[in-house]
Amino acid sequence: MACRSAERAVTAKENLLKHLDEHISKQKNNQSASINRMLEFRRNLKVDLLSLDLANTTKTFEFCEEVTHRYPYVSHAIFNAGYAPWIGINWPRAVLAVITDYMEAVTNGETFRTQKVGITSKEGYGMTFQSNVLGHFILARHLRPLMVKSPWPARVIWTSSLVSGHALDRIDWDDLQLLKTANSYGASKYQIQLITHYLDMESATSGTNKTPIRHLISHPGVTSTSIFLDYLNFVTAFLMNLAFYVARLFGSQDHPISWINGAIAATHLALVPSQLLNRPEEPVLYGSRATRFGKPYVGRSEIYRYSENADNAQLLVGRCDALYNELKRKRRGKSNGA
């Protein structure tokens, strides 16, 4: 498990292990036939915590090097980190959105969540682009030798968002780093979809790979996490959650709400037999969904308007590769100079 904050990493690890132990205990009480395998899995489970700051390319490369030194191969990588330059809520616009189109308002929200434009990292890259796209791209490229060594075809699961399609009309394809984009968060998530699908096809058609690395797209649906709570108080946070439950009760499948339900799509992609995955040429993403009464399941849909943006996928990967190779050269030069 990799995280920028050591404190948050410890908390996440404790929460995950607690949830697992509670699940195993429940299955034990129900005399589940698979309880012995669960107990064996728990005994052998080891969760290592590593430091990773995707907004810092030096630390991103250092993370890759640490992984390379510590582990013989990588079979699964879930790219779940996300940064959003939100600065607040346009409340008049939010009220109007809820009145005019309730389901859209509580599913998308990008029409009234305001974002700061032009934020850069300390290295001068677009902050949203570097944290959500470039950092993960470096991981995918730099850890590829370890993924090739996996005993079975490795899987890289990239995390997108329901709001990605809503940003498409605002994307300037010449603005790779999203410095001029009013919805850089949603735009970065759409970039992720295009890049992931391109890498999946690239891997499948590469003659150098006997076992192609799969690149797959998931999204958590609408979940109640801490990513936006800084802009809410106790009352508005409660009302937000209530609005989610009301939407689900009235038929929305896009509101799994809890963090564990939101993880079902990525978990599915990590564990499902390869025969049940989409073919690499299919522009598909998998989303966490839930029934009216909260039972989680995985849905599948096509990448929004992919056919008209296929050329942009190649453009994005080409530009990301150029940045990655430039960063590698600089890093190699510093190492040789030292």
C-alpha positions in Angstrom: 0.0 0.0 0.0 1.4 3.3 -1.1 0.4 6.7 0.3 1.8 10.2 0.6 0.8 10.6 4.3 2.2 8.0 6.6 -0.5 8.7 9.1 -3.3 8.1 6.6 -1.6 5.0 5.4 -1.6 3.5 8.9 -5.3 4.4 9.3 -6.2 2.9 5.9 -4.3 -0.3 6.7 -6.0 -0.6 10.1 -9.5 -0.1 8.6 -8.9 -2.6 5.8 -7.6 -5.3 8.2 -10.5 -4.6 10.6 -13.0 -5.0 7.9 -11.4 -8.2 6.7 -11.4 -9.6 10.3 -15.0 -8.7 10.8 -15.9 -10.4 7.5 -14.0 -13.6 8.4 -15.6 -13.6 11.8 -19.1 -13.3 10.3 -18.4 -16.1 7.8 -17.0 -18.3 10.6 -20.3 -17.8 12.6 -22.2 -18.7 9.4 -20.1 -21.8 9.0 -19.0 -20.8 5.5 -17.6 -23.7 3.4 -14.7 -21.4 2.4 -13.7 -20.4 6.0 -10.5 -22.4 6.0 -9.2 -20.7 2.9 -10.1 -17.3 4.4 -8.2 -18.1 7.6 -5.2 -19.2 5.6 -5.3 -16.1 3.5 -5.5 -13.9 6.7 -2.5 -15.7 8.3 -0.4 -15.2 5.2 -1.5 -11.6 4.5 1.1 -9.0 4.9 0.4 -5.3 4.2 3.6 -3.2 3.6 3.3 0.6 3.7 5.4 2.6 1.3 5.8 6.3 0.8 4.6 7.7 -2.6 4.0 11.3 -3.6 2.7 11.4 -7.2 3.0 15.2 -7.3 6.8 14.8 -7.0 8.5 12.9 -9.9 11.7 12.2 -7.9 9.7 10.5 -5.2 7.7 8.6 -7.8 10.8 7.2 -9.3 12.2 6.4 -5.9 9.1 4.5 -5.1 9.5 2.5 -8.2 13.1 1.7 -7.3 12.1 0.6 -3.8 9.4 -1.7 -5.2 11.9 -3.1 -7.6 14.4 -3.9 -4.8 11.8 -5.3 -2.4 9.6 -7.5 -4.6 10.4 -10.1 -7.3 7.3 -9.1 -9.4 4.1 -7.1 -9.5 1.0 -9.0 -10.4 -1.6 -6.3 -9.6 -1.4 -2.5 -9.4 -4.4 -0.4 -8.4 -4.0 3.3 -9.2 -6.4 4.9 -6.9 -4.8 8.2 -5.9 -6.7 11.4 -6.8 -6.3 15.1 -6.5 -8.9 17.7 -7.2 -8.4 21.5 -7.0 -11.8 22.2 -5.6 -12.2 25.5 -3.8 -15.9 25.3 -2.8 -19.5 25.1 -3.8 -21.5 27.6 -5.8 -24.6 27.3 -3.6 -27.2 29.1 -5.8 -26.1 27.0 -8.7 -26.3 23.9 -6.5 -29.8 24.6 -5.3 -30.9 25.3 -8.9 -29.3 22.0 -10.1 -31.1 20.0 -7.4 -34.5 21.6 -8.3 -34.2 21.2 -12.1 -32.5 17.8 -12.3 -32.1 16.1 -9.0 -30.5 12.8 -10.2 -27.9 14.6 -12.3 -27.1 17.1 -9.5 -26.4 14.4 -6.9 -24.5 12.2 -9.4 -22.3 14.7 -11.2 -22.0 17.8 -9.1 -19.4 19.4 -11.4 -21.8 22.1 -12.5 -21.6 23.7 -9.0 -18.4 22.5 -7.5 -15.8 25.2 -8.3 -12.2 24.4 -9.1 -9.2 26.6 -9.2 -7.6 26.9 -12.6 -3.9 26.8 -13.3 -2.5 25.2 -10.2 1.0 23.9 -10.7 3.2 21.5 -8.7 6.5 22.5 -7.2 8.1 21.1 -10.4 6.0 23.3 -12.6 3.6 20.7 -14.0 -0.1 21.0 -13.9 -0.9 19.7 -10.4 -4.1 17.8 -11.3 -2.4 16.3 -14.4 0.7 15.3 -12.5 -1.1 13.8 -9.5 -3.8 11.9 -11.5 -2.3 11.1 -14.8 1.5 11.6 -15.2 2.4 10.1 -11.8 0.5 6.9 -12.6 1.9 6.8 -16.1 5.4 6.8 -14.7 4.4 3.9 -12.4 3.0 2.0 -15.3 6.1 2.4 -17.5 8.7 2.1 -14.8 7.3 -0.9 -13.1 6.6 -2.7 -16.4 9.7 -5.0 -16.1 8.4 -6.3 -12.7 4.9 -6.8 -14.2 6.3 -8.8 -17.0 7.9 -11.1 -14.4 4.5 -11.9 -12.9 3.6 -15.6 -12.8 0.3 -14.7 -14.5 -0.7 -11.8 -16.7 -0.4 -8.7 -14.6 -3.3 -6.2 -14.3 -3.1 -2.5 -13.9 -6.4 -1.0 -12.7 -6.7 2.8 -13.3 -9.4 4.7 -11.4 -11.6 7.1 -13.3 -14.8 8.9 -12.3 -18.4 9.3 -13.3 -17.8 13.0 -13.8 -15.2 12.4 -16.6 -17.6 12.6 -19.5 -19.0 15.9 -18.3 -15.6 17.5 -18.7 -15.2 16.4 -22.3 -16.7 19.5 -23.9 -14.2 21.7 -21.9 -11.1 19.8 -22.8 -8.5 21.6 -24.9 -6.4 18.8 -26.4 -3.4 21.2 -26.8 -3.6 21.8 -23.0 -2.1 18.5 -22.0 -1.5 19.5 -18.4 -5.0 21.0 -18.0 -3.7 24.3 -16.8 -6.5 26.2 -18.7 -9.3 23.8 -18.0 -12.1 24.8 -15.7 -12.8 21.2 -14.8 -9.3 19.8 -14.6 -10.4 17.0 -12.2 -13.0 15.6 -14.6 -10.7 16.1 -17.6 -7.9 14.2 -15.9 -10.2 11.3 -15.3 -11.2 11.3 -19.0 -7.5 11.4 -20.0 -7.1 8.3 -17.7 -9.7 6.4 -19.7 -8.1 7.2 -23.0 -4.6 6.4 -21.9 -5.6 3.1 -20.1 -7.5 1.8 -23.2 -4.6 2.7 -25.5 -2.0 1.0 -23.2 -4.2 -2.1 -23.0 -4.3 -2.3 -26.8 -0.6 -1.5 -27.0 0.2 -4.4 -24.6 -2.0 -6.8 -26.4 -0.5 -6.1 -29.9 3.1 -5.9 -28.7 5.2 -8.8 -30.0 7.6 -8.6 -27.0 4.9 -9.7 -24.5 4.2 -13.4 -24.2 1.7 -12.5 -21.4 0.3 -9.1 -22.1 -0.2 -6.7 -19.2 -3.9 -5.8 -18.9 -4.7 -2.1 -18.3 -8.3 -1.8 -17.0 -10.6 1.1 -16.0 -12.8 1.2 -12.9 -14.7 3.9 -11.1 -16.2 3.9 -7.6 -19.5 5.4 -8.5 -20.8 8.1 -6.1 -19.3 7.4 -2.6 -19.3 9.4 0.6 -15.5 9.9 1.2 -13.4 12.6 2.7 -12.3 14.1 -0.6 -14.8 16.9 -0.5 -15.6 17.2 3.2 -13.4 20.2 3.8 -16.0 22.3 2.0 -18.9 21.0 4.0 -20.0 21.4 7.7 -21.8 18.8 9.7 -25.3 19.8 8.4 -24.4 20.0 4.7 -22.4 16.7 5.0 -25.4 15.0 6.4 -27.7 16.5 3.7 -25.2 15.3 1.0 -25.3 11.8 2.3 -29.1 11.9 2.7 -29.4 13.1 -0.9 -27.3 10.1 -2.0 -29.5 7.6 -0.3 -32.7 9.3 -1.7 -31.2 9.0 -5.2 -30.5 5.4 -4.7 -33.9 4.7 -3.2 -35.5 6.3 -6.3 -33.6 4.0 -8.7 -30.1 5.4 -9.2 -27.6 2.6 -9.7 -24.6 4.9 -9.5 -24.7 5.4 -5.7 -22.9 2.6 -3.8 -22.2 5.3 -1.2 -20.0 3.4 1.3 -16.2 3.1 0.6 -16.3 -0.7 0.7 -19.1 -0.8 -1.9 -17.3 1.7 -4.0 -14.3 -0.6 -4.1 -16.2 -3.5 -5.7 -15.4 -2.6 -9.3 -11.6 -2.5 -8.7 -11.7 -5.6 -6.6 -13.7 -7.4 -9.4 -11.1 -6.4 -12.0 -8.3 -7.6 -9.7 -9.8 -11.1 -9.1 -12.2 -12.1 -11.9 -10.9 -14.8 -14.3 -9.4 -13.3 -17.4 -12.0 -14.9 -19.6 -14.6 -12.6 -18.1 -12.7 -9.4 -18.8 -13.4 -7.3 -21.9 -11.2 -7.8 -24.9 -8.4 -5.2 -25.2 -9.9 -3.7 -28.3 -13.2 -2.9 -26.5 -13.2 0.6 -25.0 -14.8 -0.4 -21.7 -14.9 0.8 -18.1 -16.3 -1.0 -15.1 -18.2 0.9 -12.4 -19.3 0.2 -8.8 -23.1 0.2 -8.6 -25.7 -0.7 -6.1 -29.3 -1.8 -6.0 -32.1 0.3 -4.5 -31.4 -1.3 -1.1 -27.6 -1.1 -1.2 -26.5 -4.4 -2.6 -23.3 -3.7 -4.5 -22.5 -5.0 -8.0 -20.3 -4.2 -11.0 -21.6 -2.5 -14.1 -19.9 -2.2 -17.5 -20.2 0.6 -20.0 -18.3 2.0 -23.0 -15.9 4.9 -22.7 -18.0 8.1 -23.5 -17.5 9.3 -27.1 -14.4 7.1 -27.5 -14.6 6.7 -31.3 -14.3 10.5 -31.9 -11.4 10.7 -29.4 -9.3 7.7 -30.3 -6.7 9.8 -32.0 -6.4 11.9 -28.8 -5.6 8.7 -26.9 -2.5 8.2 -29.0 -1.6 11.8 -28.7 -1.9 11.7 -24.9 0.2 8.5 -24.6 2.8 10.0 -27.0 3.1 13.2 -24.9 3.2 11.3 -21.6 5.9 9.0 -23.0 7.9 12.1 -24.0 7.7 13.5 -20.5 8.6 10.1 -19.0 11.6 9.6 -21.2 12.8 13.2 -20.5 12.5 12.7 -16.8 14.4 9.4 -17.0 17.2 11.1 -18.9 17.4 13.8 -16.3 17.4 11.3 -13.5 20.1 9.2 -15.2 22.2 12.4 -15.7 22.0 13.4 -12.1 22.9 9.9 -11.0 26.0 9.8 -13.3 26.9 13.3 -12.2 26.8 12.2 -8.6 
